[in-house]
Amino acid sequence: MTLSALAATAAAPRPSGETREQRTWRVAAGIRRQLPFLWLATRAVWRLEWLALSPDDANMAYIAKSIDGSNRFAVVPRGPIGNITDILEDLDVGTVVPFSASGSPTPVAVSKGAMTAFTQVATMVSIPPQAEDEPGAPAPEDAFASQGTTIVQALAALVQAAPTTPRPTVYVTGHSLGGCLATMLAPYLYTQAQSWSDVPDFLLQTFAAPTAGLGSFATYLTGLPFDTRHHFNAWDAVPLAWTDLGKVKQGKWYPSPGPAGNATPARCRRLRSHPVHRLHHRPGRRHDHSHGAGGHRHR
């Protein structure tokens, strides 16, 4: 969860304005500063290796590599930033399109909105960070292992350069809409990796993620030979937005001392009336954390 949370670092643009290069470096510098913190669950054993922003700044993703000898890699997408419930209402989920990049031998369908975001993440290219944007924090010499590369090119280069033992493991993880993107990136990267000289293991883990597609996509993803785990809070409407909002604990929303949600029931009714409600399906194993932290604050 911590790696997924770090994806929101420096998500808001500077009011004074900044170039895409400056923004890239600011985000990268923020993540780099936090990864060495021993009090985080990441325990200072991860190093940033690649990061890219989409041209319109709507999406971001990064790759981190473990430095403790465990031979692990983390692919972490960040979804669009904003009011999550508003974004859900605005997403083009009513239109479904083929997801040919999944590697499925039979057609699978995802929402047009999810496909648009995935296409951005899969095709965006890393750029050299600009050190002058952050006085006192010069860019490290190995700012990015692979500059000018896409996410699959960077991951391939990192895995092929890694030791063969222990066997490399790629974790694909994300929170909220980043988790939705992670469910699409995992089968895409897994399919691409089958042609690499050293094929890594994969593990998909999402947190409070809305669904990306229909039953065909969920069935295919669940059947892939790697573990998929989806963590959510039953007080949270977002992970169930297009599957079954009736399962959301709507009586109190968040139990005390959780945040108030006066407007959420009305928003939930609007989402439930959407034509695609209950047409989307959630893949993999689901873990309900109703009595723990996590999820979204609904307004």
Backbone as a ProteinNet text record, in pm:
[ID]
protein_1_A
[PRIMARY]
MTLSALAATAAAPRPSGETREQRTWRVAAGIRRQLPFLWLATRAVWRLEWLALSPDDANMAYIAKSIDGSNRFAVVPRGPIGNITDILEDLDVGTVVPFSASGSPTPVAVSKGAMTAFTQVATMVSIPPQAEDEPGAPAPEDAFASQGTTIVQALAALVQAAPTTPRPTVYVTGHSLGGCLATMLAPYLYTQAQSWSDVPDFLLQTFAAPTAGLGSFATYLTGLPFDTRHHFNAWDAVPLAWTDLGKVKQGKWYPSPGPAGNATPARCRRLRSHPVHRLHHRPGRRHDHSHGAGGHRHR
[TERTIARY]
82.5	0	86.3	201.4	285.3	337.2	382	428.6	316.2	194.6	79.8	51.6	62.2	35.7	138.3	262.2	365.6	340.8	258.1	228.6	156.9	94.4	24.2	116.6	246	341.9	343	334.9	342	241.7	123	23.5	-36.6	-45.8	-106.6	-6.1	-47	45.2	74.6	188.9	223.1	139.5	79.9	-2.5	75.2	205.6	286.9	319.2	287.4	313.7	448.3	461.1	586.3	581.2	696.2	703.6	684	660.7	645.5	775.2	889	1017.4	1032.9	997.5	1006.3	912.9	793.8	695.8	746.4	804.9	858.1	964.4	1055.3	1161.6	1105.3	1006.9	950.5	883.4	809.3	746.5	852.6	951.8	1056.8	1134.6	1166.6	1241.6	1161.8	1030.4	946.5	941.4	929.1	926.2	1061.7	1169	1303.9	1329.3	1279.3	1302	1229.5	1116.1	1037.2	1078	1129.9	1164.7	1267.5	1362.8	1459	1406.5	1281.3	1230.1	1211.1	1277.8	1270	1134.8	1063	935	820.1	843.9	743.1	751.5	642.6	639.9	737.1	780.4	878.4	1017.4	1042.9	1162.8	1293.7	1292.9	1415.1	1483.7	1407.7	1469.5	1428.1	1371.9	1329.9	1399.2	1428.2	1489.9	1412.7	1385.8	1315.2	1405.2	1349.6	1427.7	1370.8	1243.5	1180.2	1053.9	1021.4	898.6	860.9	732.4	685.7	548.1	523.6	394	334.2	202.7	138.2	144.1	138.7	150.4	50.7	-70.9	-171	-167.4	-69.9	-49.8	-162.6	-245.2	-357	-312.6	-208.3	-163.9	-13.5	28.4	169.9	193.5	313.4	351.6	500.3	540.4	682.7	717.8	846.3	899.5	1004.7	995	1094.6	1157.3	1282.9	1355.1	1402.8	1392.3	1440.4	1593.3	1649.8	1794.9	1843.2	1760.2	1794.6	1828.4	1846.7	1880.8	1762.2	1640	1520.9	1480.6	1540.4	1516.2	1369.6	1313.8	1174.7	1165.9	1061.9	1034	888.2	860.9	723.5	685.3	575.2	518.5	395.8	398.5	296.7	234.5	112.5	44.3	-32.9	-47	-131.1	-244.1	-364.9	-479.4	-493.7	-593.6	-620.8	-645.4	-607.5	-623	-748.3	-825.5	-946.6	-1044.4	-1165.9	-1270.1	-1306.4	-1278.6	-1291.5	-1434.3	-1533.4	-1670.9	-1711.7	-1667.2	-1694.3	-1630.9	-1508.1	-1440	-1516.7	-1566.2	-1642.4	-1767.5	-1831.8	-1953.2	-1923.6	-1803.2	-1768.3	-1703.9	-1650	-1581.8	-1678.2	-1625	-1705.6	-1706.5	-1782.5	-1788.9	-1900.3	-1992.9	-2104.1	-2061.5	-1947.9	-1895	-1782.4	-1791.8	-1685.9	-1612.8	-1483.4	-1398.6	-1311.7	-1260	-1171.7	-1039.5	-988	-857.7	-761.2	-716	-632.1	-494.2	-446.9	-313.4	-307.3	-419.4	-421.2	-353.2	-343.7	-286.7	-387.1	-513.4	-615.7	-637.4	-648	-673.7	-815.3	-903.7	-1040.6	-1067.7	-1161.3	-1185.7	-1227.5	-1169.3	-1210.7	-1242.1	-1334.2	-1381.5	-1358.4	-1318.5	-1302.4	-1373	-1389.1	-1455.3	-1365.3	-1427.5	-1351.5	-1263.8	-1316.8	-1239.2	-1114.3	-1127.5	-1012.2	-912.3	-962.3	-872.6	-794.7	-858.5	-789.8	-675.3	-702.5	-599.2	-487	-520.7	-418.5	-329.2	-389	-310.9	-210.8	-253.1	-160.8	-44	-73.8	31.5	125.7	71.8	154.1	244	205.6	281.8	362.1	339	413.2	560.5	646.1	790.3	856.1	954.3	1026.9	1117.9	1139.9	1226.6	1326.8	1443.2	1542.4	1488.5	1505.6	1460	1545.7	1489	1557.4	1597.1	1726.2	1772	1750.9	1757.1	1747.4	1611	1512.3	1379.5	1373.5	1470.5	1469.4	1603.6	1619.2	1745.3	1782.9	1910.4	1957.5	1933.8	1871.5	1845.6	1889.5	2020.5	2068.1	2021.2	2001.8	1957.8	2067.8	2036.6	2138.8	2184.4	2306.8	2360.5	2274.1	2216.8	2130.3	1983.9	1953.9	1819.3	1712.3	1728	1641.1	1728.5	1705.8	1786.1	1764.6	1644.4	1611.9	1537.3	1609.3	1546.1	1497.3	1385.1	1330.6	1270	1218.6	1161.9	1018.9	944	810.1	820.7	708.6	708	751.3	709.2	747.6	894.1	944.2	1085.5	1174	1135.2	1214.1	1213	1095.2	1086.5	1167.4	1159.8	1235.9	1385.4	1432.8	1575.2	1618.1	1533.9	1566.8	1569.3	1469.2	1462.2	1577.2	1607.2	1714.4	1851.3	1865.4	1992.9	2002.8	1895.4	1892.2	1950.8	1991.6	2038.9	1927	1965.6	1864.5	1815.4	1889.9	1846.9	1863.1	1765.5	1635.4	1560.3	1463.4	1389.5	1323.8	1337.8	1277	1124.5	1071.1	926.5	883.2	780.8	725.8	592.4	585	460.2	394.6	271	194.4	88.5	93.3	6.8	-40.4	-155.1	-208	-325.8	-351.7	-463.4	-567.6	-694.8	-805.9	-796.7	-802.2	-795.6	-660.2	-557.2	-429.5	-439.1	-521	-544.7	-621.7	-715.7	-788.9	-691	-599.1	-497.6	-405.1	-375.4	-288	-347.2	-480.1	-542	-527.1	-506.5	-483.8	-335	-251.9	-107.9	-53.1	-105.9	-52.8	-60.4	-176.9	-178.2	-99.1	-96.1	-17.5	130.8	183.5	325.5	359.1	269	291	303.1	215.8	219.6	349.8	390	514.1	634.8	631	745.5	771.2	672.9	691.9	799	834.8	939	1075.8	1084.5	1212.2	1296.9	1427.9	1516.4	1502.1	1469	1445.8	1304.6	1211.6	1070.7	1047	1004.2	982.9	848.3	834.8	703.7	628.7	497.1	414.4	321.1	284.2	183.7	109.3	-22.9	-107.6	-175.1	-163.5	-225.7	-281.5	-413.4	-477.1	-544.6	-568.3	-631.1	-742.2	-865.5	-981.9	-995.9	-977.5	-978.7	-1115.4	-1167.5	-1288	-1254	-1355.4	-1332.7	-1303.9	-1228.9	-1191	-1280.2	-1335.1	-1405.7	-1515.7	-1561.2	-1674	-1626.5	-1721.5	-1690.8	-1581.9	-1575.7	-1472.9	-1333.4	-1315.6	-1185.4	-1154.5	-1252.1	-1229.8	-1196	-1265.8	-1240.6	-1101.3	-1062	-929.4	-819.9	-833.5	-731.9	-719.8	-832.7	-831	-765.4	-775.1	-719.9	-572.3	-510	-367.2	-285.1	-167.7	-90.6	-9.9	-73.8	-11.1	-119.3	-76.8	-171	-228.6	-357.5	-423.6	-499.3	-472.5	-536.1	-592	-717.1	-784.4	-839.2	-781.8	-818.6	-916.7	-1022.8	-1119.5	-1186.5	-1254.4	-1326.3	-1475.1	-1554.9	-1697.3	-1774	-1710.5	-1774	-1748.4	-1670	-1623	-1701.4	-1763.8	-1845.1	-1762.4	-1642.2	-1565.6	-1531.4	-1478.4	-1443.9	-1564.5	-1683.3	-1804	-1888.9	-1833.2	-1913.5	-1984	-1915.3	-1978.5	-2008.1	-1991.3	-2019.1	-2146.3	-2147.2	-2266.9	-2266	-2320.2	-2325.9	-2419.6	-2504.1	-2593.4	-2519.4	-2394.3	-2315.6	-2244.6	-2246.9	-2182.9	-2264.8	-2197.4	-2266.2	-2317.4	-2437.4	-2488.2	-2558	-2582	-2656.9	-2588.8	-2459.5	-2387.1	-2272.9	-2245.7	-2124.9	-2003.1	-1930.6	-1813.4	-1851.7	-1815.4	-1847.4	-1762.7	-1813.1	-1741.7	-1604.4	-1498.9	-1493.2	-1462	-1507.3	-1477.9	-1541	-1504.3	-1553.9	-1702.7	-1766.2	-1907.8	-1922.3	-2037.9	-2059.5	-2200.9	-2243.4	-2383.1	-2428	-2336.9	-2376.4	-2359.3	-2291.6	-2258.6	-2380	-2481.8	-2596.2	-2660.9	-2673.6	-2732.8	-2645	-2513.7	-2422.8	-2431.3	-2442.2	-2449.1	-2574.1	-2683.9	-2806.5	-2789.3	-2717.1	-2694.5	-2607.5	-2505.8	-2418.8	-2494.6	-2582	-2658.1	-2756.1	-2798.9	-2892.3	-2822.9	-2689.2	-2615.2	-2642.2	-2656.9	-2689.1	-2588.7	-2462.8	-2363.6	-2348.6	-2425.9	-2413.3	-2442.7	-2351.1	-2356.6	-2317	-2277.3	-2224.6	-2074.3	-2008	-1864.9	-1843.5	-1725.6	-1694.8	-1556.8	-1541.3	-1414.5	-1335.9	-1211	-1131.3	-1062	-1013.2	-923.6	-987.4	-898.6	-942.8	-970.1	-1075.6	-1113.8	-1095	-1040.6	-1015.8	-1088.3	-1189	-1266.7	-1198.5	-1161.6	-1097	-1191.2	-1313.8	-1414.5	-1375.5	-1294.9	-1259.9	-1121.2	-1064.6	-932.8	-931.8	-813.3	-799.5	-805.8	-811.7	-809.7	-936.8	-937	-1054.7	-1049.4	-1165.2	-1175.5	-1263.5	-1242.3	-1334.8	-1432	-1557.8	-1662	-1722.6	-1745.2	-1803.3	-1929.9
-120.1	0	125.7	121	240.5	281.1	184.8	217.7	279.4	228.4	285.3	427	450.4	583.4	685.8	643.9	737.1	788.4	718.3	763	897.3	935.1	1064.1	1178.7	1154	1258	1370.4	1494.8	1613.4	1605.9	1553.5	1534.7	1666.4	1764.8	1891.4	1979	2042.8	2130.6	2257	2315.2	2440.5	2552.6	2637.4	2748.9	2840.9	2853.2	2942.2	2880.4	2753.1	2686.4	2616.6	2514.1	2441.7	2359.3	2330.7	2248.9	2102.3	2019.2	1876.5	1819.7	1868.3	1822.2	1858.9	1981.9	2025.2	1944.4	1919.5	1841.8	1698.7	1640.7	1505.7	1498.7	1594.7	1594.4	1618.2	1705.1	1733.3	1607.7	1536.2	1412.8	1308.6	1293.2	1195	1228	1356.6	1396.8	1369.9	1394.1	1368.9	1221.9	1134.8	991	944.3	993.4	954	992.9	1107.4	1151.8	1063.2	1006.1	927.4	780.3	725.9	584.4	546.4	633	593.5	599.7	644.3	656.2	517.1	494.3	364	339.7	447	428.2	396.1	401.1	357.8	206.7	148.2	3.2	-42.9	47.9	13.6	-9.8	35.8	3.3	36.5	140	189.1	84	-6.9	-111	-98.4	17.4	38.2	162.4	157.9	270.8	299.5	426.3	466.4	444.5	378.8	348.5	409.8	440.4	494.5	566	673.4	748.5	827	834.5	911.1	969.6	1083	1149.9	1148.9	1137.7	1147.2	1292.7	1316.4	1453.1	1551.5	1504.4	1593.5	1593.5	1522.3	1517.4	1444.3	1371.6	1302.4	1174.9	1112.2	985.1	986	907.1	891.8	748.4	699.4	567.3	567.8	480.5	467.5	321.4	291.8	159	174.7	92.3	89.2	-49.5	-54.6	-181	-199.9	-322.6	-349.9	-349.3	-305.7	-299.4	-384.7	-481	-568	-709.8	-729.5	-861.9	-951	-900.8	-983.5	-991.1	-906.9	-910.8	-884.1	-782	-745.2	-612	-599	-476.3	-439.5	-311.3	-264.5	-169.6	-199	-111.5	-45.9	87.6	158.9	270.2	251.1	359.3	449.2	574.8	669.7	711.3	706.3	749.3	899.5	950.9	1094.9	1147.9	1271.1	1334.2	1420.5	1410.5	1490.6	1422.6	1473	1411.6	1277.4	1169.4	1036.6	1005	1049.5	1019	1095.3	1219.9	1295.3	1227.2	1178	1110.4	986.2	910.3	790.3	823.6	934	971.9	1018.3	1074	1129.1	1027.3	917.2	819.3	758	731.8	670.2	519	474.3	331.4	262.8	341.7	284.4	228.3	276	226.7	129.7	8.7	-89.8	-112.1	-138.9	-157.9	-281.1	-339.4	-456	-416.5	-507.5	-487.1	-589	-561.7	-656.7	-671.2	-569.3	-574.6	-669	-724.8	-812.7	-945.2	-984.7	-1114.6	-1227.3	-1197.6	-1301.2	-1361.5	-1493.7	-1556	-1532.6	-1493.4	-1460.3	-1314.5	-1248	-1106.4	-1079.5	-975.7	-928.8	-780.6	-732.1	-595	-517	-391.6	-298.7	-168.9	-81.4	45.1	133.9	219.2	309.3	403.5	450	538.9	471.4	344.8	271.3	246.2	217.9	191.5	316.2	431.6	557	581.6	560.8	580.3	478.5	352.9	249.7	283.7	327.6	360.4	471.1	569.8	675.3	619.7	535.8	482.3	390.8	311.6	215.9	284.1	402.6	468.1	588.8	639.3	757.9	721.8	821.7	800.4	881.8	821.3	891.7	997.7	1103.6	1212	1243.9	1299.4	1332.3	1437.4	1419	1519.9	1644.5	1754.3	1881.8	1920.1	1912.8	1937.1	2080.6	2175.2	2315.6	2350.7	2260.9	2288.8	2269.3	2196.7	2169.4	2211.2	2337.9	2383.1	2299.3	2264.4	2186.6	2038.7	1995.9	1852.5	1814.6	1804.4	1772	1635.1	1622.4	1493.9	1391	1272.8	1169.1	1128	1074.6	1037.3	931.6	842.8	738.9	780.6	904.6	959.1	861.3	806.9	700.5	599.5	473.8	371.7	374	407.6	405.8	534.2	631.9	756	740	804.7	796	661.2	590.9	458	452.6	354.7	328	238.8	215	137	-7.4	-67.4	-206.1	-214.3	-115.1	-114.2	-99.4	-11.2	9.5	-115	-176.3	-295.8	-409.8	-427	-533.4	-515.5	-391.9	-365.2	-392.9	-354.2	-375.1	-523.1	-597.6	-740.5	-816.9	-783.2	-854	-825.3	-709.5	-674.5	-728.4	-783.1	-830.9	-971.2	-1012.8	-1150.9	-1250.2	-1370.8	-1473.5	-1543.9	-1528.9	-1586.4	-1482.1	-1467.6	-1533.7	-1486.8	-1565.1	-1531.7	-1396	-1309.5	-1176.1	-1184.2	-1095.3	-1085	-942.1	-928	-797.5	-780.1	-680.5	-645.5	-531.5	-550.3	-444.2	-400.2	-275.6	-232.5	-89.9	-57.4	78.1	97.8	223.5	260.6	334.2	304.7	373.1	355.3	465.8	452.4	399.4	420	357.5	206.2	156.8	13.6	-40	39.1	0.6	-17.2	77.9	68.3	-50.5	-80.6	-193.1	-324.8	-339.6	-463.5	-480.3	-370.4	-378.6	-389.8	-324.3	-332.4	-471.7	-538	-668.7	-770.9	-792.5	-889.4	-842.4	-711.5	-657.5	-684.2	-651	-671.4	-820.7	-899	-1044.3	-1101.9	-1059.4	-1108.1	-1067.3	-942.1	-894.7	-970.8	-1004	-1067	-1209.3	-1271.9	-1410.1	-1422.6	-1313.5	-1317.1	-1276.8	-1241.8	-1201.2	-1324.3	-1307.5	-1420.1	-1469.6	-1379.8	-1416.5	-1371.8	-1465.2	-1432.3	-1423.2	-1307.8	-1293.8	-1349	-1368.5	-1394.6	-1262.1	-1269.9	-1150.2	-1164.9	-1052.6	-1047.5	-915.4	-923	-804.2	-777.7	-654.5	-618.9	-477.5	-464.1	-333.3	-295.9	-166.5	-113.8	-16.7	-47.8	38.7	73.8	-24.5	0.7	-27.1	64.2	33.9	-64.2	-128.7	-230.3	-165.8	-239	-187.7	-240.8	-361.4	-419.9	-516.3	-586.8	-678.1	-816	-910.2	-1043.3	-1112.4	-1087.9	-1152.1	-1112.4	-985.2	-937.9	-994.4	-990.9	-1040.8	-1189.3	-1267.5	-1411.1	-1440	-1366.4	-1387.5	-1351.2	-1236	-1192.3	-1288.9	-1334.4	-1427.4	-1559.7	-1597.8	-1725.5	-1722.4	-1606.4	-1598.6	-1661.3	-1715.6	-1789.9	-1701.5	-1603	-1525.4	-1480.8	-1449.1	-1416.3	-1276.6	-1262.4	-1132.4	-1109.3	-997.6	-965.6	-824.4	-810.3	-680.9	-645.8	-544.3	-503.4	-385.7	-393.2	-284.4	-277.2	-168.9	-144.4	-140.9	-222.7	-231.4	-104.5	-8.7	120.8	213.3	168.3	250.6	217.9	318.2	296.1	278.6	333.7	336.7	197.8	104.4	-26.7	-104.4	-71.3	-142.3	-61	49	143.5	80	-9	-66.7	-215.3	-267.6	-410.2	-431.6	-386.1	-406.4	-307.6	-190.3	-88.8	-129.9	-228.5	-273.9	-336.9	-377.1	-438.1	-335.3	-209.7	-105.6	-82.5	-66	-44.3	99	119.4	254.3	310.6	229.9	279.4	394.7	381.1	485	543.5	483.6	513.7	481.1	573.6	539	540	432.1	430.7	533.8	579.9	677.4	622.2	701.2	845.3	877.1	796.1	817.8	944.7	983.4	1108.9	1102.9	1216.9	1225.2	1215.4	1170.8	1157.3	1194	1313.6	1351.5	1342.3	1374.4	1376.3	1240	1146.4	1021.1	936.3	920.3	838	883.8	1015.4	1065.3	1030.4	1047.1	1012.7	861.8	783.3	639.3	599.3	664.7	634.8	666.5	776.3	810.8	705.7	658.9	556.6	425.7	390.5	266.8	272.1	390.7	403.8	401.1	399.9	398.1	266.1	268.4	145.9	32.7	63.9	-43.2	-97.8	-44.8	-96	-244.9	-320.6	-465.5	-538.7	-466.8	-533.3	-555.8	-468.1	-486.8	-596.6	-660.8	-770.2	-749.8	-791.4	-776.9	-906.6	-901.2	-1022.9	-1060	-1183.1	-1224.6	-1235.8	-1252.1	-1265.2	-1127.6	-1117.8	-990.6	-997.5	-891.8	-885.1	-762.5	-787.5	-679.2	-632.5	-504.2	-446.5	-346	-387.4	-297.1	-242.8	-318.2	-275.3	-212.8	-187.1	-125.7	2.8	54.1	180.5	155.7	264	255.5	307.8	314.8	360	506.6	562.2	700.8	777.6	906.8	993.7	1050.2	1020.6	1065	1196.3	1284.2	1412.7	1436.2
0	0	0	67.3	75.9	-61.5	-140.9	-275.3	-358.2	-341.4	-413.1	-365.9	-234.9	-180.1	-228.2	-244.9	-289.6	-430.7	-506.6	-643.3	-645.1	-533.7	-528.3	-491.7	-477.2	-440.7	-544.1	-496.2	-583	-697.4	-667.7	-773.1	-821.3	-733.9	-771.9	-846.6	-955.1	-1028	-949.8	-974.9	-909.9	-968	-883.4	-933.9	-1027.8	-1004.4	-1088.1	-1223.2	-1238.9	-1365.4	-1366.1	-1447.9	-1462	-1589.2	-1645	-1764.3	-1726.3	-1826.1	-1799.7	-1743.4	-1791.7	-1739.4	-1592	-1557.5	-1418.1	-1329	-1379.2	-1302.4	-1280.2	-1383.4	-1372	-1263.3	-1263.7	-1163.6	-1024.5	-1011.9	-879.8	-822.4	-906	-859.8	-823.5	-911	-886.2	-759.7	-741.9	-622.8	-496.3	-501.5	-384.1	-347.5	-447	-418.9	-368.7	-429.3	-386.7	-241	-199.1	-62.1	39	-0.8	92.8	99.7	-7.8	-8.7	97.7	135.6	239.4	382.6	404.3	540.3	601.7	712.6	777.9	843.1	878.2	946.8	850.9	721.5	625.6	607.9	561.7	542.2	434.7	350.1	247.3	305.8	427.4	505.4	434.6	351.1	286.3	199.7	142	58.2	-88.1	-125.6	-263.5	-320.2	-450.9	-519.5	-648	-671.7	-793.7	-914.9	-1018.3	-1138	-1265.5	-1266.3	-1388	-1346.4	-1417.1	-1389.2	-1514.2	-1541	-1656.5	-1628.4	-1688.1	-1684.6	-1824.4	-1833.8	-1964	-2011.8	-2142	-2194.2	-2135.1	-2102.9	-2044.5	-1892.6	-1833.6	-1688.7	-1616.3	-1689.1	-1625.4	-1555.3	-1604.1	-1547.6	-1524.4	-1427.1	-1395.2	-1351.7	-1374.8	-1325.6	-1296.5	-1203.7	-1176.7	-1152.8	-1165.9	-1136.4	-1027.9	-925.9	-819.7	-814.7	-769.8	-758.5	-615.9	-565	-429.7	-427.9	-316.5	-303.4	-186.1	-144.9	-32.5	-76.6	-207.3	-257.8	-287.1	-266.2	-287.3	-434.3	-519	-664.1	-698.2	-636.2	-660	-735.6	-814.7	-887.2	-864.2	-854.2	-834	-946.2	-1010.6	-1113.8	-1052.3	-1044.7	-967.9	-1052.7	-1102.9	-1174.4	-1078.6	-1117.7	-1044.7	-1136.1	-1085.8	-1165	-1165.3	-1237.1	-1238.2	-1096.9	-1074.8	-944.6	-943.6	-836.3	-825	-731.5	-726.8	-645.8	-707.1	-636.4	-693.7	-736.6	-660.5	-697.5	-821.8	-834.3	-955.9	-1076.6	-1059.2	-1169.5	-1210.5	-1113.2	-1145.1	-1224.3	-1188	-1259.1	-1401.1	-1421.2	-1551.7	-1644.9	-1589.2	-1672.8	-1774.8	-1894	-1999	-1977.4	-1877.5	-1848.3	-1925.8	-1980.6	-2055.1	-2189.4	-2240.5	-2367.2	-2338.3	-2390.8	-2371.4	-2502.2	-2491.4	-2609.1	-2587.1	-2694.9	-2679.3	-2613.1	-2532.7	-2469.2	-2529.1	-2649.6	-2722.4	-2660.5	-2588.2	-2527.9	-2409.1	-2368.1	-2250.8	-2276.7	-2402.7	-2435.5	-2434.1	-2410.3	-2405.8	-2545	-2554.7	-2684.6	-2735	-2645	-2682.6	-2646	-2713.6	-2686.8	-2543.2	-2484.1	-2352.5	-2364.4	-2279.6	-2292.5	-2163.9	-2181.2	-2069.7	-2106.6	-2008.5	-2036.9	-2121.9	-2199.5	-2286.7	-2204.6	-2090.4	-2005.6	-1951.6	-1906.2	-1856.2	-1967.4	-2087.6	-2199.7	-2238.1	-2232.6	-2263.5	-2165.9	-2036.4	-1935	-1951.6	-1977.1	-1996	-2114.3	-2224.1	-2342.9	-2313.5	-2234.2	-2195.6	-2115.5	-2016.5	-1929.7	-2008	-2098.5	-2172.9	-2275.9	-2321.5	-2428.8	-2382.7	-2261.9	-2219.1	-2198	-2220.9	-2223.7	-2113.5	-2046.4	-1941.5	-2002.7	-1927.9	-1972.6	-1863.4	-1899.3	-1796.8	-1701.5	-1570.1	-1474.1	-1479.9	-1433.9	-1435.7	-1293.9	-1263.9	-1127.5	-1083.6	-1177.3	-1136.9	-1080.6	-1098	-1046	-895	-839.3	-696.5	-635.7	-599.1	-540	-418.6	-412.5	-298.7	-311.5	-420.6	-440.4	-581	-606	-740.7	-786.1	-913.9	-968.3	-953.5	-903.9	-895.1	-1033.9	-1042.8	-1172.6	-1240.5	-1160.7	-1216.7	-1201.3	-1239.7	-1220.3	-1266.6	-1385.6	-1432.7	-1504.8	-1479.5	-1545.2	-1695.8	-1736.8	-1879.7	-1915.4	-1966.6	-2010	-2153.2	-2182.7	-2317	-2349	-2247.2	-2267.2	-2216.2	-2265.6	-2214.8	-2092.4	-2028.3	-1905.5	-1929.6	-2041.3	-2067.2	-2109.2	-2182.4	-2219.2	-2096.4	-2005.1	-1883.7	-1796.3	-1777.9	-1694.6	-1754.8	-1885.3	-1950.8	-1927.8	-1942.4	-1923.4	-1779.3	-1683.5	-1542.5	-1506.9	-1554.1	-1521.8	-1587.6	-1713.2	-1782.8	-1722.6	-1658.4	-1593.8	-1451.7	-1399.4	-1261.4	-1251.2	-1132	-1113.2	-1144.6	-1178.2	-1207.9	-1082.8	-973.3	-844.8	-735	-647.8	-658.5	-782.6	-822.6	-943.8	-929.9	-1029.8	-1019.7	-1003.4	-922.7	-903.2	-931.1	-1012.1	-1045.9	-974.6	-887.8	-820.8	-898.8	-937.1	-1002	-902.2	-861.4	-751.6	-773.4	-716.7	-728.3	-635.2	-604.5	-519	-600.9	-576.2	-640.9	-792.9	-869.2	-1013.7	-1058.7	-977.6	-1006.3	-996.5	-903.7	-892.6	-1011.6	-1061.2	-1182.2	-1298.6	-1312.7	-1417.7	-1393.9	-1268	-1237.3	-1286.5	-1280.7	-1327.2	-1477.7	-1549.9	-1693.8	-1726	-1647.6	-1670.7	-1642	-1540.7	-1502.3	-1616.5	-1678.8	-1789.2	-1910.3	-1933.2	-2044.7	-2024.7	-1907.7	-1880.2	-1874.6	-1816.9	-1811.5	-1952.6	-2041.3	-2180	-2248.7	-2230.1	-2291.4	-2235.8	-2108.1	-2042.2	-2089.2	-2151.4	-2194.8	-2301.9	-2368.2	-2470.4	-2416.3	-2286.9	-2229.1	-2200.1	-2198.3	-2170.5	-2027.5	-1937.3	-1797.5	-1761	-1756.3	-1731.6	-1581.3	-1529.8	-1385.9	-1341.8	-1211.3	-1153.4	-1142.8	-1137.7	-1124.4	-1005.6	-948.4	-842.5	-855.9	-860.6	-871.9	-738.5	-689.5	-562.3	-571.9	-553.7	-563.8	-432.6	-417.3	-296.7	-336	-293.5	-318.6	-465.4	-551.5	-695.8	-757.2	-838.3	-915.7	-1026.5	-1080.9	-1183.4	-1318	-1400.7	-1532.7	-1643.6	-1625.9	-1739.6	-1702.8	-1806.2	-1793.1	-1746.9	-1744.8	-1696.2	-1775.6	-1906.2	-1989.2	-1943.9	-1910.5	-1862.7	-1725	-1634.5	-1498.8	-1499.4	-1580	-1586.6	-1640.2	-1744.5	-1801.7	-1702.1	-1636.9	-1542.4	-1424.8	-1372.6	-1259.5	-1297.3	-1423.4	-1467.7	-1501.3	-1499.8	-1530.5	-1417.4	-1448.3	-1347.1	-1253.1	-1195.4	-1088.6	-991.4	-870.8	-764.5	-786.1	-766	-773.9	-644	-579.2	-451.6	-458.6	-421.1	-428.8	-290.6	-229.6	-94.4	-102.1	-23.4	-22.3	114	135.1	259.1	225.1	291.4	257.6	289.4	358.7	380.6	260.9	165.9	55.1	-72.1	-131.3	-250.9	-376.8	-381.9	-506	-559.6	-478.5	-535	-588	-540.6	-582.8	-680.1	-730.1	-806.9	-925.8	-997.7	-1116.7	-1101.3	-979.3	-959.1	-878.6	-754.2	-671.9	-556.2	-579.8	-474.6	-361.6	-387.4	-282.2	-165.5	-189.5	-82.2	3.9	-38.6	41.2	167	278.2	406.1	411.5	360.3	342.9	466	566.6	680.7	751.4	776.2	849	766.1	652.1	575.3	658.1	705.4	785.4	933.1	1005.9	1148.9	1222.2	1334.4	1416.3	1455	1446.8	1419.8	1274.9	1182	1040.7	987.9	864.4	807.6	776.7	785	750	598.6	553.6	409.7	372.5	403.8	384.2	239.6	146.4	6.2	-60.4	6.3	-58.7	-93.5	-7.5	-46.9	-177.1	-197.1	-320.8	-440.6	-423.8	-532.5	-562	-455.8	-472	-551	-523.7	-598.3	-746.2	-776.3	-917.4	-984.4	-913.7	-971.4	-992.5	-897.7	-910.7	-1026.9	-1064.3	-1175.5	-1310.6	-1310.7	-1436.2	-1509.1	-1642.3	-1716.7	-1699.1	-1669.3	-1659.7	-1518.1	-1423.3	-1286.5	-1284.8	-1223.4	-1210	-1337.5	-1444.3	-1562.6	-1550.5	-1474.7	-1451.5	-1348.6	-1357	-1265.8	-1206.4	-1081.4	-1011.3	-1019.3	-1065.1	-1075.8	-946.2	-939.1	-831.8	-695	-597.2	-458.6	-399.9	-320.6	-259.4	-108.6	-52.8	90.7	147.2	229.9	289	417.2	420.6	538.6	605.9	630.6	686.2	822.5	895.6	1031	1038.3	922	920	842.5	818	745	595.6	521	375.5	315	182.1	111.7	78.6	46.5	3.2	100.9	104.3	175.6	74.9	92.7	-0.8	48.5	-48.2	-12.3	-91.3
[MASK]
+++++++++++++++++++++++++++++++++++++++++++++++++++++++++++++++++++++++++++++++++++++++++++++++++++++++++++++++++++++++++++++++++++++++++++++++++++++++++++++++++++++++++++++++++++++++++++++++++++++++++++++++++++++++++++++++++++++++++++++++++++++++++++++++++++++++++++++++++++++++++++++++++++++++++++

